[in-house]
């Protein structure tokens, strides 16, 4: 059935669209071995956990695909069934600071993943012709190279709506070539990197979120109560506007907009 909508009817819909430029990236869940390795390259833990995420110029919320397989259990009918969840890579672009900590962070994170032949008694000669790469164990609690708690937060200007993605087993897969050139003094150095990961969790994953019942995008009892209160306030405001319009002699038009 076609409805005769007014501007007041569609304002709550088109006026509450999400803004793409409100987000934050936060790196975390790195092993002590990786953190110490980066620290020896003058990339401290505070820069990793607090500063570098704020330098993210552009990001993307993760996507996924369901791998399917075909089956012909019935004559002349082909059915598709999901058998695997496939996670796609994410690309992040960062501003580079004048101490190059951001570039060092990604460069030496990837270097750490393939530096398993490092001797405990001597510093490896990275420039030696005989140097070779050996992969580290990815998920070791002390020396692994995967991040177990990197997050992307998507929120709105009022900071009340929040969507959180937690990446499990994330690490940089490809660091793009960083262009530098002569030109205007205002040109900024940008770093682009693609990350791969084992999986992601949509929604909050902290222990107190599970205790409150709002982890994993669950709409908790508290949130339901707040939503009911907000709906009641909205109904009250609409009724007040209707009474005000009646007193101004325009109640018929407002009444029609309320019931249509």
DAJO-V675734 format. One record per helix or strand of 3 or more residues. SS is the DSSP state (hx for helix, st for strand). FROM is the first residue (numbers start at 1). TO is the last residue. Records with the same first field share a line. If there is no record, write none. Layout:
SS: FROM-TO + FROM-TO
This chain:
hx: 7-14 + 32-39 + 45-54 + 101-113 + 207-212 + 215-217 + 221-247 + 251-259
st: 23-26 + 56-58 + 64-74 + 77-87 + 90-95 + 150-155 + 162-168 + 170-175 + 190-196 + 199-202
